[in-house]
Amino acid sequence: MRVKRENKITFTSVSIPTALFKKTEKHIENTGFPSVSSYVAFLLRMILSDRKSSDTSNYETEMIKRKLKELGYI
């Protein structure tokens, strides 16, 4: 029996400097994130969801923004 997926997720690429990619790879070792892409997607979801919800504290938001800036994403 085949199940038809209505909400197929599509992906795109974002280019970052190789040095930054390697630094991020080392940063996420032993964290449970399977890839740099999944880590970056997680961080972006956290930042963007903060605009929709007040569940994330300002402190957490600032920490995430700081970390993204350190990694060169913003």
Rosetta silent file (secondary structure, phi, psi, omega in degrees, C-alpha in Angstrom):
SEQUENCE: MRVKRENKITFTSVSIPTALFKKTEKHIENTGFPSVSSYVAFLLRMILSDRKSSDTSNYETEMIKRKLKELGYI
SCORE:     score description
SCORE:     0.000 S_00000001
   1 L     0.000  126.220  178.361    0.000    0.000    0.000 S_00000001
   2 L   -97.659  140.412  177.379    1.437    3.355   -1.011 S_00000001
   3 L  -107.819  124.952  179.200    0.785    6.496    0.948 S_00000001
   4 L   -85.116  126.123  178.912    0.633    9.682   -1.055 S_00000001
   5 L   -89.671  119.567  179.714    2.363   12.588    0.647 S_00000001
   6 L   -78.015  -36.387 -174.462    0.439   15.799    0.197 S_00000001
   7 L  -108.494   68.246  179.770    3.033   18.101    1.767 S_00000001
   8 L   -70.540  130.563 -179.675    6.283   17.156    0.089 S_00000001
   9 L   -86.608  131.672  176.051    9.166   19.217    1.440 S_00000001
  10 L  -111.078  158.179 -176.494   11.480   20.748   -1.132 S_00000001
  11 L  -127.003  160.345  174.490   14.947   22.099   -0.488 S_00000001
  12 L  -136.494  170.908 -179.656   17.247   24.760   -1.866 S_00000001
  13 L  -107.467  146.102  173.336   20.916   25.526   -1.385 S_00000001
  14 L  -126.225  128.043 -178.239   22.515   28.394    0.492 S_00000001
  15 L   -89.379  135.339  174.373   26.182   29.072   -0.079 S_00000001
  16 L  -135.256  158.331  178.457   28.504   29.801    2.815 S_00000001
  17 L   -60.391  143.633 -178.455   32.279   30.023    2.987 S_00000001
  18 H   -57.594  -41.250  179.629   33.971   26.639    3.302 S_00000001
  19 H   -61.046  -39.862  178.468   35.800   27.675    6.467 S_00000001
  20 H   -66.938  -39.774  177.283   32.504   28.604    8.087 S_00000001
  21 H   -60.208  -46.937 -179.095   30.974   25.295    7.032 S_00000001
  22 H   -64.654  -39.270  177.766   33.856   23.352    8.560 S_00000001
  23 H   -63.551  -40.965  179.163   33.668   25.392   11.776 S_00000001
  24 H   -67.441  -39.809  176.403   29.942   24.688   11.997 S_00000001
  25 H   -55.930  -46.113  179.520   30.527   20.971   11.374 S_00000001
  26 H   -66.210  -37.697 -178.983   32.868   20.859   14.352 S_00000001
  27 H   -62.888  -35.083 -175.399   30.437   22.912   16.437 S_00000001
  28 L   -93.734    1.394  177.753   27.575   20.440   15.931 S_00000001
  29 L   -56.487  135.723  177.925   29.578   17.275   16.592 S_00000001
  30 L    62.520   25.766  178.022   27.818   15.095   19.178 S_00000001
  31 L  -104.530  -13.273 -176.721   24.759   17.364   19.255 S_00000001
  32 L    98.024   -9.738  176.084   22.335   15.113   17.407 S_00000001
  33 L   -78.982  125.670 -176.559   22.166   17.328   14.333 S_00000001
  34 L   -75.796  -16.740 -177.704   22.793   15.107   11.307 S_00000001
  35 L  -159.887  163.720  175.454   24.127   17.919    9.126 S_00000001
  36 H   -61.494  -40.256 -179.911   25.072   21.569    8.961 S_00000001
  37 H   -59.234  -44.089 -179.316   21.945   22.161    6.877 S_00000001
  38 H   -67.435  -34.947  177.811   19.652   20.752    9.546 S_00000001
  39 H   -65.827  -46.995 -179.921   21.387   22.846   12.224 S_00000001
  40 H   -64.437  -40.994  177.734   21.060   26.059   10.223 S_00000001
  41 H   -61.192  -41.377  177.530   17.409   25.267    9.427 S_00000001
  42 H   -59.927  -48.367 -179.220   16.786   24.736   13.153 S_00000001
  43 H   -62.517  -42.538  179.526   18.365   28.079   14.050 S_00000001
  44 H   -65.593  -40.046  176.267   16.443   29.936   11.363 S_00000001
  45 H   -60.188  -41.165  179.373   13.160   28.357   12.467 S_00000001
  46 H   -61.371  -46.122 -179.135   13.872   29.480   16.034 S_00000001
  47 H   -66.327  -47.106 -176.591   14.524   33.062   14.964 S_00000001
  48 H   -70.410  -32.569  178.986   11.597   33.260   12.567 S_00000001
  49 H   -70.635  -25.374  178.553    9.139   31.617   14.954 S_00000001
  50 H   -62.732  -30.238  179.044    9.998   34.234   17.563 S_00000001
  51 H   -70.556  -24.641 -178.988    8.362   36.825   15.369 S_00000001
  52 H   -95.558  -22.258 -172.636    5.123   34.821   15.457 S_00000001
  53 L  -136.578  145.823  177.718    5.213   33.702   19.078 S_00000001
  54 L   -95.224   10.538 -179.656    6.282   35.197   22.358 S_00000001
  55 L   -64.981  -33.808  179.708    7.190   31.746   23.733 S_00000001
  56 L   -83.881  125.446 -178.200   10.872   32.287   23.018 S_00000001
  57 L   -69.421  159.111  177.369   12.372   34.700   25.504 S_00000001
  58 H   -60.712  -36.301  178.894   14.305   37.727   24.374 S_00000001
  59 H   -61.189  -47.657  179.867   17.405   36.229   25.952 S_00000001
  60 H   -61.688  -42.159  179.424   17.108   33.053   23.890 S_00000001
  61 H   -61.741  -45.022  179.765   16.491   35.059   20.742 S_00000001
  62 H   -65.048  -36.658  178.022   19.538   37.222   21.354 S_00000001
  63 H   -65.334  -41.800  179.217   21.677   34.146   22.032 S_00000001
  64 H   -66.211  -44.719  179.140   20.556   32.540   18.774 S_00000001
  65 H   -61.364  -41.352  179.093   21.136   35.747   16.828 S_00000001
  66 H   -62.412  -43.133 -179.504   24.593   36.091   18.386 S_00000001
  67 H   -65.090  -42.565  177.486   25.464   32.516   17.487 S_00000001
  68 H   -62.457  -38.599  178.404   24.250   32.982   13.886 S_00000001
  69 H   -65.915  -42.094  177.604   26.317   36.149   13.631 S_00000001
  70 H   -60.801  -34.809  179.861   29.390   34.321   14.972 S_00000001
  71 H   -82.427   -8.251  176.611   28.824   31.642   12.334 S_00000001
  72 L    89.195   12.118 -179.026   28.486   34.300    9.641 S_00000001
  73 L   -83.769  -25.826  176.583   24.843   33.698    8.739 S_00000001
  74 L  -133.160    0.000    0.000   23.661   37.183    9.731 S_00000001
